[in-house]
Amino acid sequence: MVSEKSSYPLYRLVNEESHDVLLTAEELHGFYVESSRKQSNEIILAGVPRELHIPRGDVNDVELHVIDFRGERIGSYYIGRIWLGASTESAYGADFRDITSSFYGHACLYPHAGEIWRRWASGKSIEPSEWSQYPRNSHASWLHVVQTAWFESGHSAIRYGMEDTVAINGGTISSTADFYCAIGEAVNGAGGYFGSSLDSLADCLSSSWESRTSFRIIWNDSSVSCEFLEEEFVMSVLTLMQEHGVEVSLR
């Protein structure tokens, strides 16, 4: 069932070496899963144009590209070997078909990433705190899309903004994924990335310290977020900030 028919494909399968396009598809069912235990052996490439000549059987060295409304790549996953099988009628209309495939165990363990990629592919600007408007169980998927799209676009793990002071809203933070969404946005703007783990946060801080002036973080409603975050995590964040000359004011 198609909830909202798009006017452009969201996915492209490409040979990594030759860069030849194998096919495009509107949607991908069975790739985004909650855990490896719930992974489907069957992945449906939905909304593949009938005009395309699709190889059958095994295909090697395949990359999955996420593309926007202009056809430009905004994210990618290296899949390797895939199997392309039979085609069936598609809910996208007579000009399309759905193709049964297997990615031989390769999956993305962020179950809501597909719908979030569709949002990013629309070309509409990401709004401040937009991530917090999604259900809480999708925030880790939002962070995954942020990180993947950030590096795909050529950005580095540094602070690009030059503001002396930035603020995060602790009232929106109830998990570590929320914290990284919030600090990425505070430091690098809506949809921005500034770490997705303590190690990557340290990398971002180290790189920023070498190339940018120091800055200060105001953590508003910190008591609200600290009710959800483990004390060890909060102390690790504050220690990292202090080590890299970043003052954090808890309010």
Backbone bond lengths (Angstrom), bond angles and torsions (degrees), N, CA, C in turn:
res aa  C-N    CA-C-N  psi(-1)  N-CA   C-N-CA  omega(-1)  CA-C   N-CA-C  phi
1 M - - - 1.474 - - 1.525 109.37 -
2 V 1.301 117.36 134.67 1.458 122.71 179.83 1.520 108.45 -102.53
3 S 1.346 116.72 117.54 1.457 119.98 -177.20 1.515 111.91 -78.01
4 E 1.319 116.93 -34.93 1.462 121.06 -179.93 1.515 108.48 -149.15
5 K 1.316 117.09 108.61 1.456 120.70 -176.67 1.521 109.92 -71.41
6 S 1.317 115.56 127.41 1.459 120.28 179.32 1.516 109.08 -93.46
7 S 1.319 115.86 169.65 1.458 121.06 178.57 1.516 111.06 -108.68
8 Y 1.322 116.84 12.58 1.461 120.33 -178.82 1.532 108.66 -153.37
9 P 1.332 117.08 150.58 1.468 119.76 177.35 1.515 110.90 -72.81
10 L 1.310 116.02 149.73 1.461 121.13 177.88 1.526 111.07 -100.00
11 Y 1.336 117.14 -18.52 1.456 120.61 -173.88 1.520 112.35 -129.70
12 R 1.331 113.80 152.35 1.458 121.35 177.49 1.532 107.66 -143.70
13 L 1.311 116.91 127.10 1.456 121.56 173.37 1.523 108.59 -95.41
14 V 1.334 116.04 128.34 1.457 121.62 -171.52 1.522 109.47 -133.00
15 N 1.337 116.62 141.40 1.449 120.80 170.55 1.523 108.63 -72.06
16 E 1.329 116.94 122.14 1.463 120.53 -173.34 1.529 112.31 -61.62
17 E 1.321 117.83 -37.58 1.462 120.82 -175.04 1.522 112.33 -80.15
18 S 1.334 116.57 -48.85 1.466 120.45 -175.83 1.517 113.19 -88.67
19 H 1.355 116.37 -17.96 1.469 123.42 -175.69 1.528 112.46 67.19
20 D 1.324 117.36 13.47 1.460 120.51 175.75 1.523 109.46 -68.74
21 V 1.341 115.61 138.08 1.458 121.10 178.27 1.524 108.92 -83.33
22 L 1.325 116.66 123.23 1.463 121.34 177.33 1.514 110.93 -81.86
23 L 1.332 116.06 -43.02 1.461 120.59 179.03 1.520 109.49 -169.78
24 T 1.320 115.24 164.94 1.460 122.30 168.88 1.512 108.18 -120.75
25 A 1.316 116.36 154.57 1.463 121.38 -179.16 1.520 109.96 -144.99
26 E 1.324 114.67 146.48 1.460 119.85 178.15 1.530 111.22 -71.75
27 E 1.320 116.45 -41.70 1.456 120.90 -177.18 1.520 110.43 -142.92
28 L 1.332 114.90 166.86 1.458 122.38 -176.72 1.521 107.23 -136.98
29 H 1.321 116.83 112.32 1.461 120.77 -176.21 1.529 110.16 -106.46
30 G 1.345 116.19 128.33 1.448 121.42 178.08 1.517 114.34 101.85
31 F 1.328 118.06 -1.90 1.468 121.71 -178.76 1.525 112.03 -90.50
32 Y 1.322 117.11 -38.86 1.464 121.78 -179.83 1.529 108.21 -93.12
33 V 1.317 116.25 112.58 1.464 121.19 -173.78 1.520 110.27 -130.96
34 E 1.336 116.01 159.62 1.457 121.34 -178.49 1.527 112.05 -72.00
35 S 1.319 116.82 -36.60 1.462 121.07 179.92 1.511 108.65 -157.30
36 S 1.326 115.91 165.62 1.462 119.95 -180.00 1.512 111.35 -62.98
37 R 1.327 117.98 -25.42 1.465 121.09 179.57 1.526 111.56 -69.52
38 K 1.344 115.96 -25.86 1.462 119.58 -177.33 1.523 112.49 -100.16
39 Q 1.318 116.54 10.48 1.456 120.16 -178.62 1.524 110.92 -68.98
40 S 1.307 116.40 138.27 1.460 121.76 176.75 1.523 109.70 -87.03
41 N 1.326 116.02 142.66 1.466 119.90 174.53 1.519 111.28 -73.57
42 E 1.325 115.12 -15.06 1.460 120.47 -176.34 1.520 110.23 -116.44
43 I 1.318 116.38 129.34 1.462 121.52 176.28 1.521 108.15 -118.53
44 I 1.309 115.78 130.15 1.463 121.32 -178.33 1.524 109.77 -101.58
45 L 1.329 115.46 121.19 1.458 121.93 172.45 1.519 106.51 -90.23
46 A 1.313 116.29 105.70 1.471 121.25 -171.77 1.517 111.07 -99.38
47 G 1.332 116.06 139.82 1.460 120.83 177.41 1.510 113.45 74.61
48 V 1.337 116.40 45.03 1.467 121.55 176.33 1.524 108.47 -89.07
49 P 1.332 119.73 126.59 1.476 120.68 -178.73 1.538 111.38 -58.23
50 R 1.331 116.09 134.39 1.464 120.84 -179.74 1.525 111.95 -65.29
51 E 1.311 117.18 -25.03 1.463 120.43 -176.26 1.524 112.94 -69.13
52 L 1.335 117.29 -17.65 1.449 120.29 -177.95 1.530 110.95 -78.26
53 H 1.331 115.87 140.36 1.459 120.59 172.81 1.519 107.92 -87.23
54 I 1.330 116.75 114.98 1.452 121.58 -173.96 1.528 109.72 -105.35
55 P 1.319 118.55 124.63 1.471 120.15 176.00 1.521 110.25 -65.72
56 R 1.319 117.05 153.61 1.452 121.96 177.54 1.523 109.32 -111.25
57 G 1.325 116.10 153.01 1.450 121.08 178.16 1.518 112.58 87.47
58 D 1.327 116.21 -156.33 1.458 121.39 -176.44 1.527 112.00 -76.96
59 V 1.323 114.81 139.71 1.467 122.30 174.10 1.521 106.86 -132.42
60 N 1.315 117.69 133.79 1.465 122.10 -176.00 1.528 112.51 -104.77
61 D 1.342 114.61 163.29 1.472 122.78 175.39 1.526 112.47 56.81
62 V 1.310 115.45 52.23 1.461 121.16 -175.95 1.522 110.73 -103.20
63 E 1.323 115.58 135.11 1.461 123.07 170.84 1.517 108.78 -110.28
64 L 1.320 115.66 142.70 1.452 121.93 172.94 1.519 108.15 -101.93
65 H 1.321 116.31 117.47 1.463 120.99 177.61 1.528 109.75 -101.27
66 V 1.315 115.84 137.88 1.457 121.57 167.37 1.523 106.24 -95.50
67 I 1.323 116.84 127.24 1.466 120.06 -174.53 1.531 110.50 -123.80
68 D 1.324 115.02 152.57 1.458 119.03 -178.39 1.524 111.03 -93.34
69 F 1.317 115.88 -172.01 1.461 120.95 -174.67 1.526 112.89 -65.04
70 R 1.331 117.19 -15.99 1.466 121.54 176.91 1.524 112.32 -94.82
71 G 1.332 116.17 -2.78 1.452 120.15 -177.06 1.506 113.97 84.92
72 E 1.329 117.59 11.46 1.459 121.60 -179.79 1.527 110.59 -91.66
73 R 1.309 116.39 142.00 1.458 121.35 -176.77 1.519 110.24 -71.85
74 I 1.335 115.91 130.46 1.459 121.03 177.06 1.524 111.65 -120.19
75 G 1.329 117.08 -6.69 1.454 121.76 178.22 1.510 109.33 -166.90
76 S 1.325 117.07 161.27 1.462 119.18 179.89 1.515 111.05 -155.76
77 Y 1.335 115.07 153.33 1.455 123.49 176.02 1.526 107.29 -135.03
78 Y 1.318 116.69 130.81 1.456 118.64 174.00 1.524 108.45 -84.23
79 I 1.323 116.41 121.29 1.460 121.70 -176.75 1.525 111.27 -100.56
80 G 1.328 117.03 -40.17 1.462 120.26 -176.05 1.513 111.08 89.24
81 R 1.333 116.67 -116.76 1.464 120.73 -177.48 1.523 110.41 -90.54
82 I 1.327 115.91 134.95 1.459 121.73 173.77 1.528 108.55 -130.88
83 W 1.309 114.66 164.96 1.465 122.09 173.93 1.521 107.98 -123.52
84 L 1.330 116.81 130.88 1.459 122.56 178.37 1.521 108.54 -112.19
85 G 1.314 116.20 126.07 1.453 120.93 -174.73 1.518 113.41 -116.09
86 A 1.324 114.32 -141.08 1.461 121.30 -172.94 1.523 111.57 -71.71
87 S 1.321 115.77 155.73 1.461 121.90 176.11 1.519 110.23 -109.89
88 T 1.313 117.11 150.93 1.456 123.68 179.75 1.523 109.59 -133.41
89 E 1.320 116.21 171.18 1.457 120.67 177.03 1.530 110.12 -61.60
90 S 1.320 115.90 146.62 1.455 120.96 -176.02 1.521 111.74 -113.02
91 A 1.326 115.71 146.02 1.462 121.05 174.45 1.520 111.59 -69.51
92 Y 1.322 117.56 -9.19 1.460 120.88 179.22 1.526 112.67 -84.49
93 G 1.326 117.69 -1.64 1.462 119.77 174.93 1.514 113.43 116.06
94 A 1.333 114.46 175.64 1.462 121.12 -173.88 1.524 113.70 -66.23
95 D 1.320 117.59 -22.61 1.464 120.60 -179.54 1.522 112.79 -82.49
96 F 1.326 115.91 0.72 1.466 120.15 -176.42 1.523 110.56 -128.12
97 R 1.314 115.31 164.84 1.458 122.19 173.62 1.518 108.91 -143.42
98 D 1.322 115.55 159.37 1.458 121.20 174.32 1.524 107.77 -105.47
99 I 1.319 116.36 140.44 1.459 120.74 -177.02 1.523 109.78 -120.57
100 T 1.324 114.82 128.42 1.461 120.99 175.56 1.523 109.11 -78.29
101 S 1.323 116.40 134.26 1.463 119.84 -178.09 1.518 110.32 -145.51
102 S 1.331 115.30 172.23 1.460 122.57 172.23 1.516 107.81 -135.81
103 F 1.326 115.56 136.13 1.468 121.40 175.56 1.525 110.36 -102.52
104 Y 1.316 116.67 15.23 1.461 123.24 175.95 1.527 113.03 50.19
105 G 1.304 115.04 50.41 1.454 119.93 173.69 1.511 115.70 91.78
106 H 1.322 117.21 -7.66 1.460 119.00 179.85 1.531 108.51 -81.07
107 A 1.333 115.82 130.12 1.464 120.79 179.82 1.515 109.26 -150.37
108 C 1.314 115.92 164.25 1.464 122.83 175.29 1.522 107.68 -107.18
109 L 1.321 116.85 118.73 1.460 121.44 -173.78 1.532 112.34 -86.92
110 Y 1.308 115.37 39.85 1.467 122.67 173.82 1.521 106.87 -128.83
111 P 1.326 117.34 93.94 1.467 121.04 -167.25 1.523 115.89 -63.28
112 H 1.336 117.31 -21.67 1.472 120.21 -177.88 1.525 113.01 -102.49
113 A 1.334 116.76 5.35 1.464 119.64 -175.96 1.516 112.41 -63.76
114 G 1.333 118.20 -33.83 1.458 120.64 -178.59 1.519 112.83 -59.79
115 E 1.328 116.70 -47.64 1.467 119.61 -179.81 1.527 111.44 -68.21
116 I 1.338 116.38 -32.11 1.461 119.69 178.98 1.526 110.43 -72.98
117 W 1.330 117.26 -38.45 1.474 119.49 174.29 1.525 110.33 -58.93
118 R 1.325 117.75 -41.02 1.466 120.36 178.80 1.518 110.17 -59.17
119 R 1.321 117.03 -39.60 1.473 120.46 177.69 1.524 110.16 -63.59
120 W 1.330 118.07 -45.63 1.451 121.39 -178.34 1.523 111.39 -67.04
121 A 1.313 117.11 -31.26 1.462 120.98 -177.51 1.517 112.75 -74.51
122 S 1.324 117.96 -13.49 1.457 121.46 -175.00 1.524 113.40 -67.83
123 G 1.335 116.72 -20.94 1.461 119.91 -177.96 1.511 113.52 88.02
124 K 1.325 118.12 -7.86 1.459 121.34 177.67 1.526 109.50 -78.25
125 S 1.307 116.46 139.84 1.463 121.46 -177.70 1.529 110.91 -59.96
126 I 1.315 115.55 140.00 1.458 120.41 174.58 1.523 108.71 -72.18
127 E 1.320 116.00 129.80 1.463 120.52 -177.12 1.531 110.91 -85.06
128 P 1.326 117.60 150.81 1.467 119.95 175.68 1.526 111.30 -56.58
129 S 1.329 115.47 133.84 1.473 123.18 179.66 1.526 113.39 61.41
130 E 1.335 117.42 19.12 1.459 119.28 -179.86 1.528 111.40 -61.55
131 W 1.324 116.53 -35.02 1.466 120.07 179.95 1.527 111.71 -56.47
132 S 1.333 116.78 -35.04 1.467 120.54 -175.83 1.523 112.32 -73.34
133 Q 1.338 117.43 -13.19 1.458 121.15 178.75 1.528 111.95 -81.88
134 Y 1.325 116.80 -13.72 1.466 121.15 176.98 1.531 109.22 -81.79
135 P 1.336 117.46 157.76 1.475 119.77 176.02 1.529 111.22 -55.55
136 R 1.319 116.53 147.10 1.463 121.24 -174.90 1.526 112.63 -56.78
137 N 1.335 116.45 -35.11 1.464 118.54 -177.11 1.519 113.17 -73.28
138 S 1.329 117.69 -2.26 1.465 120.81 178.42 1.530 112.59 -105.72
139 H 1.326 117.87 -1.01 1.468 120.10 -175.58 1.526 112.58 -67.58
140 A 1.335 117.70 -34.60 1.469 119.59 176.53 1.520 110.35 -65.35
141 S 1.339 116.87 -35.15 1.465 120.79 176.88 1.528 110.19 -67.46
142 W 1.324 117.17 -39.24 1.469 120.53 176.60 1.528 110.17 -60.65
143 L 1.333 116.27 -45.07 1.464 120.27 179.33 1.526 111.08 -61.76
144 H 1.333 117.00 -39.57 1.467 121.21 176.86 1.525 110.87 -59.91
145 V 1.324 117.41 -44.88 1.462 121.26 179.02 1.521 110.48 -65.05
146 V 1.335 117.09 -43.21 1.464 121.20 177.42 1.526 110.88 -55.30
147 Q 1.321 116.39 -51.06 1.464 120.64 -177.16 1.528 111.30 -63.72
148 T 1.328 116.59 -46.23 1.464 120.46 -178.25 1.521 111.17 -63.44
149 A 1.328 116.77 -46.31 1.463 121.00 -178.73 1.525 111.59 -68.09
150 W 1.326 117.10 -34.50 1.472 121.81 -178.71 1.522 110.94 -59.73
151 F 1.317 116.30 -51.30 1.464 119.80 -177.69 1.530 111.54 -76.37
152 E 1.326 117.21 -29.92 1.460 120.18 176.71 1.524 110.88 -62.87
153 S 1.330 116.53 -32.62 1.461 120.91 -178.49 1.520 113.18 -81.66
154 G 1.334 116.83 -0.75 1.465 120.07 177.43 1.510 114.98 94.80
155 H 1.331 117.42 3.15 1.457 119.84 177.22 1.520 110.74 -71.98
156 S 1.316 115.35 157.33 1.461 122.09 175.22 1.521 109.98 -107.38
157 A 1.316 115.88 170.28 1.463 121.35 -179.44 1.524 109.39 -84.54
158 I 1.321 115.71 68.09 1.462 121.66 -179.90 1.518 109.76 -139.83
159 R 1.316 115.04 170.06 1.468 121.03 173.71 1.524 108.03 -87.67
160 Y 1.317 116.32 122.23 1.463 121.05 -179.77 1.531 111.51 -92.53
161 G 1.322 116.99 -28.12 1.454 119.52 -179.91 1.515 111.89 -72.21
162 M 1.321 116.44 156.70 1.468 121.79 -178.73 1.526 112.23 -115.23
163 E 1.346 117.46 11.89 1.457 120.23 -179.24 1.527 110.67 -66.62
164 D 1.317 115.84 141.62 1.461 120.84 177.45 1.525 111.58 -71.43
165 T 1.341 116.01 -31.57 1.457 121.17 -176.35 1.527 109.75 -134.48
166 V 1.325 116.73 132.90 1.462 121.77 174.35 1.526 107.73 -126.78
167 A 1.322 116.60 160.22 1.467 120.69 -176.91 1.516 110.67 -130.25
168 I 1.330 115.21 143.75 1.456 120.51 171.34 1.522 108.17 -119.55
169 N 1.323 115.45 147.61 1.458 121.74 -177.35 1.525 109.07 -97.29
170 G 1.317 115.95 101.79 1.454 120.33 -179.16 1.506 113.75 -64.07
171 G 1.320 117.00 -18.82 1.451 120.13 179.85 1.516 113.41 -68.44
172 T 1.338 117.32 -16.07 1.465 121.11 179.01 1.530 112.33 -98.95
173 I 1.337 117.02 -0.95 1.467 121.04 -171.68 1.519 110.92 -103.40
174 S 1.331 116.21 116.70 1.460 120.27 176.80 1.524 112.22 -132.89
175 S 1.338 116.92 11.05 1.466 121.60 177.86 1.519 108.25 -158.53
176 T 1.323 116.74 167.70 1.461 119.50 177.41 1.525 110.74 -64.52
177 A 1.342 117.40 -36.46 1.469 119.77 177.30 1.527 109.85 -60.40
178 D 1.342 116.96 -40.56 1.463 120.75 177.25 1.528 110.87 -60.30
179 F 1.326 115.97 -43.06 1.461 119.26 -179.38 1.525 110.84 -59.56
180 Y 1.331 116.93 -45.54 1.466 119.33 -178.09 1.533 111.56 -69.69
181 C 1.315 117.14 -33.76 1.472 119.34 173.58 1.528 109.98 -62.27
182 A 1.338 115.95 -43.90 1.460 121.05 -176.41 1.526 112.08 -68.61
183 I 1.325 117.29 -44.16 1.465 118.36 -177.63 1.523 110.44 -73.58
184 G 1.327 117.96 -33.62 1.461 119.77 176.34 1.516 111.45 -61.00
185 E 1.330 115.48 -41.68 1.459 120.09 179.07 1.524 111.22 -70.22
186 A 1.326 117.16 -41.42 1.463 120.47 -178.62 1.527 111.42 -62.66
187 V 1.321 115.99 -39.97 1.458 120.39 -175.19 1.521 112.55 -84.66
188 N 1.343 116.73 -39.82 1.473 119.89 -172.68 1.523 114.23 -122.97
189 G 1.308 118.18 16.39 1.449 121.08 175.25 1.522 113.01 87.61
190 A 1.322 116.31 170.39 1.464 121.84 -178.02 1.529 110.50 -55.57
191 G 1.318 116.19 127.38 1.454 120.63 -176.43 1.510 113.52 81.41
192 G 1.335 117.36 7.45 1.455 121.13 -177.28 1.515 113.00 -82.96
193 Y 1.317 115.13 159.34 1.471 122.50 -177.87 1.526 110.00 -117.37
194 F 1.334 115.38 138.56 1.458 120.60 172.52 1.524 109.09 -151.86
195 G 1.335 115.23 52.80 1.453 121.54 178.98 1.513 112.90 103.54
196 S 1.337 114.50 151.44 1.467 120.92 176.24 1.526 110.43 -135.50
197 S 1.319 116.13 6.09 1.466 123.68 176.00 1.519 106.60 -158.41
198 L 1.318 117.08 170.57 1.463 119.22 179.23 1.522 111.42 -62.86
199 D 1.328 117.07 -38.77 1.471 120.05 179.05 1.524 111.84 -64.40
200 S 1.336 116.54 -44.79 1.465 118.56 -178.95 1.523 111.55 -72.78
201 L 1.338 117.72 -29.99 1.468 120.38 173.06 1.520 109.66 -62.77
202 A 1.334 116.33 -42.38 1.464 120.20 177.88 1.525 110.90 -61.90
203 D 1.329 117.05 -39.77 1.463 120.48 177.42 1.525 111.07 -61.88
204 C 1.337 115.63 -44.42 1.471 119.64 -179.98 1.520 110.99 -63.45
205 L 1.315 116.93 -42.02 1.461 120.79 179.72 1.524 110.84 -65.62
206 S 1.334 116.88 -42.66 1.469 120.52 -179.84 1.517 110.99 -62.75
207 S 1.325 116.75 -46.20 1.463 120.74 -179.26 1.518 111.16 -65.73
208 S 1.326 116.85 -38.29 1.462 120.54 -179.55 1.524 110.91 -69.96
209 W 1.322 116.24 -37.09 1.469 119.99 179.48 1.522 111.01 -62.76
210 E 1.346 115.94 -33.53 1.460 119.91 -178.76 1.526 112.71 -76.25
211 S 1.334 116.80 -26.20 1.469 118.83 -170.38 1.526 114.62 -121.73
212 R 1.319 119.22 -6.87 1.459 121.50 -176.97 1.524 110.53 -134.54
213 T 1.327 116.13 162.81 1.447 120.44 175.06 1.527 110.03 -72.25
214 S 1.329 116.12 160.30 1.459 120.80 -179.97 1.528 109.92 -68.37
215 F 1.322 115.48 162.36 1.460 119.35 179.72 1.516 109.77 -147.53
216 R 1.307 115.72 171.92 1.458 122.87 -176.38 1.520 108.84 -123.77
217 I 1.340 115.71 142.96 1.465 121.18 179.07 1.521 108.55 -115.15
218 I 1.316 116.22 126.58 1.461 121.51 171.44 1.527 107.02 -99.15
219 W 1.303 116.76 118.20 1.468 122.74 -178.85 1.524 107.44 -100.81
220 N 1.329 115.78 90.26 1.458 120.80 -179.03 1.531 110.84 -72.10
221 D 1.329 115.87 149.52 1.476 121.67 -179.90 1.530 110.94 49.74
222 S 1.321 115.46 41.57 1.468 119.78 -177.64 1.527 111.91 -62.63
223 S 1.333 117.21 -31.92 1.466 119.88 -179.13 1.525 111.33 -64.83
224 V 1.334 116.20 -31.42 1.475 119.87 178.61 1.520 110.06 -67.60
225 S 1.326 116.51 -49.13 1.463 119.44 -179.00 1.516 111.64 -67.95
226 C 1.322 117.58 -34.25 1.463 120.17 -178.40 1.526 112.37 -70.58
227 E 1.322 117.45 -15.08 1.459 119.96 173.45 1.530 110.96 -67.94
228 F 1.333 116.08 -27.26 1.465 121.01 -177.21 1.525 112.33 -99.69
229 L 1.331 117.00 -34.88 1.453 121.00 -176.65 1.528 110.49 -82.19
230 E 1.330 116.42 143.32 1.463 119.95 177.61 1.531 109.61 -67.86
231 E 1.315 115.08 142.51 1.471 120.44 -178.31 1.528 110.97 -57.84
232 E 1.329 116.71 -38.59 1.462 120.49 -179.84 1.523 111.35 -61.36
233 F 1.347 116.23 -39.71 1.463 119.90 178.70 1.524 110.31 -65.56
234 V 1.318 117.52 -46.99 1.469 121.29 -178.91 1.524 110.38 -60.46
235 M 1.321 117.27 -44.26 1.461 120.43 -179.68 1.526 110.97 -65.47
236 S 1.334 116.91 -36.37 1.466 119.80 177.91 1.520 110.74 -64.90
237 V 1.337 116.52 -41.23 1.470 120.63 178.06 1.519 110.27 -62.65
238 L 1.332 117.01 -47.79 1.463 120.45 -178.07 1.532 111.19 -63.85
239 T 1.324 116.64 -37.31 1.466 120.32 178.23 1.522 111.20 -65.54
240 L 1.337 116.26 -43.64 1.468 120.17 177.46 1.519 111.06 -59.95
241 M 1.317 116.12 -44.40 1.454 119.99 179.96 1.528 111.02 -60.91
242 Q 1.318 115.34 -45.79 1.469 119.88 -179.35 1.525 111.06 -62.53
243 E 1.333 116.46 -41.16 1.464 120.36 -179.43 1.519 111.93 -62.27
244 H 1.334 116.86 -27.60 1.454 120.26 -177.26 1.531 112.08 -106.56
245 G 1.333 116.32 19.50 1.450 121.08 172.92 1.514 115.40 73.00
246 V 1.340 116.55 22.81 1.468 120.02 178.89 1.525 108.49 -102.55
247 E 1.309 115.97 119.79 1.469 120.85 177.73 1.516 109.22 -82.44
248 V 1.329 115.92 131.81 1.471 121.64 177.61 1.519 108.27 -116.62
249 S 1.333 116.01 121.94 1.464 121.13 176.75 1.519 108.59 -104.05
250 L 1.336 116.94 115.94 1.460 122.11 178.20 1.521 109.02 -87.56
251 R 1.321 114.85 124.62 1.478 118.99 -178.32 1.512 110.55 -128.15
